[in-house]
Structures are given as structure tokens and as C-alpha cells.
């Protein structure tokens, strides 16, 4: 795709396909994925972006502090939770994602500080997680494993039945077939109450619910 732009105008990315001319507004992850798939299928695609960068909220802000130190803040997603969905987009465009993009496991993913001075690292190191969780609440590590297993099952179910589903009309959002799914993935239950069934320590309850607030 070629790029055209000016400081006062949206940036425009255009390819030279011979099918329908389709305009995609917004060069966030979804917009870029849609534009790539359309272009791969032979359409002429114009991708509009108001900013001087692409990626939408998937970008950092770099700020120089008063001490002249550089600080980096994420504007949106910090981690990629569904790498296979990204691989699918690359695969449909005939590209092996792993050959052009390197993904790294970040551990700890983040660190939480509580008002009493304690902290919790969310890590993929299960030994480290066990030591931390048990210091907050005895028996909490086994409950954490159960919570993660249930969450993984809910995630796969939602991806298969909701995320990958085609929504072409308003009625596509209403499905009697998916009604039992709301119960299965606990969608109608307060997440705080759901997590509270696993942990009694309010710090752990906060640690595993703030992501959905």
C-alpha cells in the first residue's frame, strides 16, 4: 500500500486492486486486518487514519520526566491475549507471522501495589505465583489454578461462539442458540462475586477483577 498525508488531513493508505473500491476508516488493529483481507481478495482498498501513526490504541507514549529519565506508557492493550487470531490474519494474507514478528513472553506481566505496602506480581512462573498467593491466603494457589482453568474454558467458548461469529445484521446479535452460553461463561454474574467464591482476601479479589472494570 502507498501512503499519502498532510499534517491537517487524514493519512491515506491505498492499494491497487481491481475489485470493488472499499474505504476502511481507522487504521487500528481491526481496521488494518480488514483492509489486508480485502486487499488480499483483490479489492481496491483505501484505509483512512486521522493520526500520523497506525495501530490505534496499540501504541506507547514516551514522556521525559523532570529528572530527564524517559518513561513509556501503553495507551491500550499491554499484552496480546489471543496470538492465534493475529496468526490467522497473517495466514490468510499468505504470511507466516512468526517469520516477520517476534512475540515474547513477559513475566511478570504486571505488578500490583496495595495500600498496606504488599505487592503481587502476575507471573507465568507458577512456583513464584504459589509463593506469593500462599503468603496472602493459605490454600489460595489451588483455587487460582481452578480459576485459571475455568477462565481458559470460558475464553475458548466465547472465542468460538461469539468472537469468530459473523455479524451482518442486527438480528445476528440476538441468538437463542447462544442464550445458554451466558450462563455457561458466568456472563450474568458479578465478576467480583465470581472471584470472591475463590478468594476471601480482598487484595486477591481486587487483583483478579480490576482487569474487567
N, C-alpha and C positions, 0 to 999 in steps of 0.2 A: 504494500500500500504506500502511496505517496502522501506527503503531508503539506498542507497549506495553512497559514495562520497569520494573524497580526495581533498586537497587544490588546486591541479593542474589540476583536472579533473572536468567535469560537474557532478552535483548531479543527481542521477538517482533514480526515484521512479517507482517501478514495482508492478503490481498486478498479481494474479494467475488465470486469467480467462482461458477458454478453447476454445474461438473463435479465430478469426484472431489475429495475433500479430501486433499491431499498435503502431507506435512511434509518440509521440507528442513532438515537440520541443518548449520549453519555458513554464515555469510554472507561467505565468501571469494569470490574471483572465480568459481570453478566453481559454488559454491552459489547465488550471485546470478544467474549465467547460466541455471542450471537452473530456478530459481524464475521468472525472467522468461519463459522459453519456455513453461513450464507454464501460467502465468497468461495469456499471450497466447493459448494454446489453450483457454481457458475454464475451467480448473480453479481450485478454491479452494485457495490455497497458503498455508501457514504456514511462515515462514522463521525459524529459531531461531539466535540468536547469543549466546554467553556473554559477549562483551566489549561495551563501550559504543560500539564503532566497528565499521564493516564494512570488508571488503577483505582480511581475513586478514593474510598477511604483506606485502601491498602497502600498507605504511604506514611513515612515518618515526617516529623517536623524537627529540624535541628535548631537549637537555640543556644546562644552563647551566654553563659551566666556572668554575674558580676565579678566572679573570680577568673574569668576568661576560659573556663572549662566548657567543653562542648557537651550538650545534653540532647538526647534523642528521645522523642515521644511518638508513640504509634497513634495515628488518627482513628484507626478502626481495628480490624482483626489483627491480633498479635501472632496467632498461630493458625496453621492450616489444619482443620479438623477432619476434612474429607479429601485427602490427596487423590483418591481414586477417581473422584469426579473431575478433578483437573486433568488427570491422565486420560480420561475418556475424551475430553475436548481435544487434547493434543493428538490422540489416536485417530479421532475422526478426521483430523486435518492431515493425517499421514506422517505425524512426527512422534518420535519416542521422547516423551517428556524428560526422562532421566538422562537423555543424551544432551539436553540443552539447559536443564535446570537442576540445580543441586538442592535437595531438601535435607535439612539437618534436624536431628532430634535435640531439642532444647531441654536441658534438665539442670536446675528446676525451671519449670515453665514460668512460674512467678513466685514471689514471696509475699506473704500476708503478715502484717504487723497488727497486733491487737493492743487495746488500750492499757492492758495490765503489763505491757512490756514483752510478752511472749510473741513468738513468730512461728509461722508454718510455711515450709517450702513445699509446693506441689511438684513432686518429682516422679520420674519413671523408675527410680531406684526403689524397689519395694522394701528392701531392708531399711533404707533411710525413712521411708514412709511409716513403716511399722514402729520404729523407734520414736518418731515424732508423735504419731497418733496415740500410742500407748501412754506417752507422757501426759497427754491431755485427758484421756479417759481410758481406763482399763477395759480391754475387750473390744476397743473401737476398730482395730485393724481388720479383724474378720468381718465386721459389719461394713467396713469400707470396701472390702473385696466384693461382698454381696451387692452393695450399691453400684459399684462399677460394672459388674456383670449385668445387672438389671438395666442400667443406663445404656450399655452397649446393645443389648437386645432391643430396647426402645428405639435407639438410633437407627439400627438396621431396618426395623419395621417401618419407621417414619420415612426413611430414605426411599425404600421400595414402594410404599403405598402412597406417599404424599409428594416428596421432593421430585421423584422421577416421573410423576404423572403429568400428562399434558393438560393444560388449562386453556381451552379455546373459546369457552363461553362462560357466562355467569353460572349456568347450571352445573358446569364441571366442578365448581367449588362445593356443591351440595351432593353428597353421595351416601345413600342409605347403606351401601356396602361397607363404607368406612366408619359408620357410626359406632360399631363395637370397638373400633380402634381407639377412640377417645378414652374408653375405659381401660383398654389394654396397656396404653402408654401413660396412664395416670394423668391425662391432659386436664381433667376436670378437678384435680386435687391440688390444693395449695402446695407449692414446692417446699415451702418452709415446713409445713406439716409432714410432707413426704419424707424429707430429710430428718425431721425430728423423730420419726419412727426408728431411725438408725442410731442417732447420737443424742445424748442428753446435754452434753457440754455446748453452751451457746456459741462458743468460739468455733467449734466444728460445724455447728448448724449454719453459722454465718459464712464459713469458708466454702461450703458446698451449695450455697444458694445465691450468693451475690452475683454470679455469672448470668443469671436469668432475670435479674431485677431491672 
